[in-house]
Amino acid sequence: MDKIGSVIQQMHQLAEAAGSRAPARQATAPASFADELQRSLARVSQAQEAAYAKAQAFELGEPGVALSDVMIDMQKAGIAFQTTLQVRNRLVSAYQEISSMPV
């Protein structure tokens, strides 16, 4: 369970680094793992959509959109997606390991 907490913390750090701000938690009700995972997936999706929108704006020649900004945003979105993919792979691996344990 400690590894899951570490992965969630890493996802928060990645989301903050990508320019997204992690939502404030309520003090009365702790978030479930599923809720946290859903929010993380939404942040990754938002980062990808923002990167693609900026790339399209650059392609259309809109002023104020630099190629370096587009490339940085695309890299951030790619890293966020790869991190999410690795989390998914580890969750699947953990599930398979637990399900193969003798009862």
Backbone hydrogen bonds in HBPLUS format (Angstrom, degrees):
<---DONOR---> <-ACCEPTOR-->    atom                        ^
c    i                          cat <-CA-CA->   ^        H-A-AA   ^      H-
h    n   atom  resd res      DA  || num        DHA   H-A  angle D-A-AA Bond
n    s   type  num  typ     dist DA aas  dist angle  dist       angle   num
A0005-GLY N   A0001-MET O   3.23 MM   4  6.58 157.0  2.28 146.4 151.7     1
A0006-SER N   A0002-ASP O   3.06 MM   4  6.32 149.8  2.15 142.2 150.7     2
A0007-VAL N   A0003-LYS O   2.91 MM   4  6.17 153.8  1.97 147.1 153.9     3
A0008-ILE N   A0004-ILE O   2.91 MM   4  6.18 159.9  1.95 152.4 157.6     4
A0009-GLN N   A0005-GLY O   2.97 MM   4  6.15 155.8  2.03 143.2 149.9     5
A0010-GLN N   A0006-SER O   2.93 MM   4  6.19 154.5  1.99 146.6 153.6     6
A0011-MET N   A0007-VAL O   2.90 MM   4  6.17 151.2  1.98 147.2 155.3     7
A0012-HIS N   A0008-ILE O   2.95 MM   4  6.27 150.6  2.04 146.9 154.7     8
A0013-GLN N   A0009-GLN O   3.00 MM   4  6.31 160.0  2.04 149.6 154.6     9
A0014-LEU N   A0010-GLN O   2.90 MM   4  6.12 156.4  1.96 147.8 154.4    10
A0015-ALA N   A0011-MET O   2.90 MM   4  6.08 156.2  1.96 145.3 151.8    11
A0016-GLU N   A0012-HIS O   2.92 MM   4  6.17 157.8  1.97 151.3 157.1    12
A0017-ALA N   A0013-GLN O   2.91 MM   4  6.10 152.6  1.98 143.8 151.9    13
A0018-ALA N   A0014-LEU O   2.93 MM   4  6.14 136.4  2.12 141.0 152.8    14
A0020-SER N   A0015-ALA O   2.91 MM   5  5.30 139.7  2.08 169.1 156.6    15
A0019-GLY N   A0016-GLU O   3.10 MM   3  5.24 159.2  2.14 104.9 110.2    16
A0036-GLU N   A0032-SER O   3.00 MM   4  6.27 161.9  2.03 152.5 157.5    17
A0037-LEU N   A0033-PHE O   2.84 MM   4  6.05 158.3  1.89 153.1 159.3    18
A0038-GLN N   A0034-ALA O   2.92 MM   4  6.09 156.5  1.98 145.4 151.9    19
A0039-ARG N   A0035-ASP O   2.98 MM   4  6.24 159.1  2.02 150.0 155.0    20
A0040-SER N   A0036-GLU O   3.00 MM   4  6.20 156.0  2.05 145.7 152.5    21
A0041-LEU N   A0037-LEU O   2.94 MM   4  6.18 157.4  1.99 150.4 156.2    22
A0042-ALA N   A0038-GLN O   3.00 MM   4  6.23 152.4  2.08 144.4 152.2    23
A0043-ARG N   A0039-ARG O   2.97 MM   4  6.27 152.0  2.05 147.3 154.4    24
A0044-VAL N   A0040-SER O   3.02 MM   4  6.30 156.1  2.08 148.5 154.7    25
A0045-SER N   A0041-LEU O   2.96 MM   4  6.17 160.8  2.00 148.0 153.4    26
A0046-GLN N   A0042-ALA O   2.90 MM   4  6.13 155.5  1.96 146.4 153.3    27
A0047-ALA N   A0043-ARG O   2.93 MM   4  6.15 154.1  2.00 145.8 152.6    28
A0048-GLN N   A0044-VAL O   2.99 MM   4  6.28 156.1  2.05 149.9 156.1    29
A0049-GLU N   A0045-SER O   2.93 MM   4  6.17 164.7  1.95 152.8 157.0    30
A0050-ALA N   A0046-GLN O   2.89 MM   4  6.05 159.4  1.94 148.8 154.4    31
A0051-ALA N   A0047-ALA O   3.01 MM   4  6.15 156.0  2.07 143.1 149.6    32
A0052-TYR N   A0048-GLN O   2.95 MM   4  6.19 162.3  1.98 153.9 158.3    33
A0053-ALA N   A0049-GLU O   2.91 MM   4  6.07 151.5  2.00 144.3 152.6    34
A0054-LYS N   A0050-ALA O   2.93 MM   4  6.14 154.1  2.00 145.5 152.3    35
A0055-ALA N   A0051-ALA O   2.93 MM   4  6.16 154.2  1.99 145.5 153.0    36
A0056-GLN N   A0052-TYR O   2.93 MM   4  6.12 155.9  1.99 144.4 150.6    37
A0057-ALA N   A0053-ALA O   2.92 MM   4  6.14 153.5  1.99 143.0 150.7    38
A0058-PHE N   A0054-LYS O   2.93 MM   4  6.21 151.9  2.01 145.8 153.1    39
A0059-GLU N   A0055-ALA O   2.94 MM   4  6.22 157.8  1.99 147.4 153.5    40
A0060-LEU N   A0056-GLN O   2.95 MM   4  6.19 145.4  2.07 146.1 155.1    41
A0062-GLU N   A0057-ALA O   3.07 MM   5  5.54 165.9  2.09 163.5 159.3    42
A0061-GLY N   A0058-PHE O   2.97 MM   3  5.06 152.2  2.05 101.9 110.8    43
A0070-VAL N   A0066-ALA O   3.14 MM   4  6.50 156.0  2.20 149.1 155.8    44
A0071-MET N   A0067-LEU O   2.90 MM   4  6.17 164.0  1.92 156.1 159.9    45
A0072-ILE N   A0068-SER O   2.95 MM   4  6.12 159.1  1.99 146.6 152.3    46
A0073-ASP N   A0069-ASP O   2.97 MM   4  6.11 166.1  1.99 148.9 152.8    47
A0074-MET N   A0070-VAL O   2.91 MM   4  6.10 155.1  1.97 149.3 156.6    48
A0075-GLN N   A0071-MET O   2.94 MM   4  6.14 154.2  2.01 146.2 153.0    49
A0076-LYS N   A0072-ILE O   2.91 MM   4  6.16 158.9  1.95 152.1 157.9    50
A0077-ALA N   A0073-ASP O   2.98 MM   4  6.16 161.0  2.01 146.2 151.3    51
A0078-GLY N   A0074-MET O   2.92 MM   4  6.09 152.2  1.99 142.3 150.5    52
A0079-ILE N   A0075-GLN O   2.88 MM   4  6.09 158.6  1.92 151.6 156.6    53
A0080-ALA N   A0076-LYS O   2.93 MM   4  6.13 159.6  1.98 148.2 154.2    54
A0081-PHE N   A0077-ALA O   2.96 MM   4  6.15 155.5  2.02 144.8 151.4    55
A0082-GLN N   A0078-GLY O   2.92 MM   4  6.14 161.4  1.96 148.6 153.7    56
A0083-THR N   A0079-ILE O   2.90 MM   4  6.06 156.6  1.96 149.4 155.7    57
A0084-THR N   A0080-ALA O   3.01 MM   4  6.21 157.7  2.06 144.3 150.3    58
A0085-LEU N   A0081-PHE O   2.88 MM   4  6.12 154.0  1.95 149.1 156.8    59
A0086-GLN N   A0082-GLN O   2.95 MM   4  6.20 152.6  2.02 144.8 151.7    60
A0087-VAL N   A0083-THR O   2.95 MM   4  6.23 153.2  2.02 148.8 156.3    61
A0088-ARG N   A0084-THR O   2.95 MM   4  6.20 160.3  1.98 149.0 154.2    62
A0089-ASN N   A0085-LEU O   2.93 MM   4  6.19 158.1  1.98 146.8 152.8    63
A0090-ARG N   A0086-GLN O   2.94 MM   4  6.16 154.6  2.00 146.3 152.7    64
A0091-LEU N   A0087-VAL O   2.88 MM   4  6.13 154.4  1.94 150.5 157.9    65
A0092-VAL N   A0088-ARG O   2.93 MM   4  6.15 161.9  1.96 154.3 158.7    66
A0093-SER N   A0089-ASN O   2.95 MM   4  6.09 156.8  2.00 142.1 149.1    67
A0094-ALA N   A0090-ARG O   2.85 MM   4  6.02 159.0  1.89 146.6 152.2    68
A0095-TYR N   A0091-LEU O   2.89 MM   4  6.08 158.5  1.94 147.2 153.5    69
A0096-GLN N   A0092-VAL O   2.89 MM   4  6.12 160.8  1.93 150.0 155.1    70
A0097-GLU N   A0093-SER O   2.92 MM   4  6.12 155.2  1.98 146.9 154.0    71
A0098-ILE N   A0094-ALA O   2.89 MM   4  6.10 160.5  1.93 150.7 155.8    72
A0099-SER N   A0095-TYR O   2.84 MM   4  5.99 161.1  1.88 151.0 156.8    73
A0100-SER N   A0096-GLN O   3.06 MM   4  6.12 132.4  2.30 137.3 148.1    74
A0101-MET N   A0098-ILE O   3.19 MM   3  5.37 159.8  2.24 105.2 111.3    75
